[in-house]
């Protein structure tokens, strides 16, 4: 067999691996459906968002979470968001399936 064949086999494995792992975890622990969480801040640079233990600072951000497993969202305003000039505010917009 040639080099390209083996590279293609590895590429196929790597492409499908994360889906297989998620399905295995879902089946083993009898978890609910997987849902996509999309986060963004507006205006840009007004702060970050912490999801459980991960602080997100590169937006728009997407992650996948299992239904029925609680997540904690924390808004972390930029240091100058509540400065004396009165700029900025925090607002939440949550959508749930």
SVG drawing of the C-alpha trace seen along z (x, -y; Angstrom):
<svg xmlns="http://www.w3.org/2000/svg" viewBox="-37 -61 41 63">
<polyline fill="none" stroke="black" stroke-width="0.4" points="0.0,0.0 1.2,-3.5 1.8,-6.5 -1.3,-8.4 -3.6,-5.5 -2.3,-5.5 -2.6,-9.3 -6.3,-9.0 -7.0,-6.3 -5.6,-8.6 -7.5,-11.6 -10.8,-9.7 -10.2,-8.4 -9.4,-11.9 -12.3,-13.5 -14.8,-11.2 -13.1,-10.6 -14.7,-13.5 -18.2,-12.5 -17.6,-8.8 -16.2,-9.9 -19.2,-12.1 -21.6,-9.3 -19.7,-6.8 -19.8,-9.2 -23.5,-9.9 -24.4,-6.2 -22.2,-5.1 -23.5,-7.7 -27.1,-7.7 -26.9,-11.4 -29.4,-13.6 -29.1,-15.1 -26.1,-17.3 -26.8,-21.0 -24.7,-23.8 -24.0,-26.8 -23.1,-30.0 -21.7,-33.0 -20.9,-36.5 -20.4,-39.9 -21.6,-43.3 -20.0,-45.6 -16.7,-43.8 -14.2,-44.1 -16.8,-44.8 -15.8,-41.7 -15.6,-37.9 -17.9,-35.1 -16.9,-32.1 -18.6,-28.8 -18.1,-26.5 -14.3,-26.8 -13.4,-28.1 -13.1,-31.9 -14.0,-32.7 -12.4,-35.8 -12.5,-35.0 -16.0,-35.6 -18.2,-34.3 -17.6,-31.1 -19.4,-27.8 -19.3,-24.7 -21.4,-21.5 -23.0,-20.4 -25.2,-17.5 -28.8,-18.2 -29.6,-17.8 -26.0,-18.6 -26.0,-22.0 -23.6,-24.7 -22.7,-27.9 -22.4,-31.2 -20.6,-34.2 -20.3,-37.6 -17.0,-39.2 -17.0,-42.9 -13.9,-44.5 -12.1,-46.7 -13.4,-50.0 -16.9,-48.9 -18.4,-50.7 -16.0,-53.7 -16.9,-57.2 -17.9,-58.1 -20.9,-55.8 -20.1,-53.6 -21.2,-50.0 -23.7,-47.7 -24.2,-44.0 -27.2,-42.1 -28.0,-38.5 -29.8,-36.8 -30.3,-33.1 -32.0,-30.7 -32.9,-27.2 -34.2,-24.4"/>
</svg>
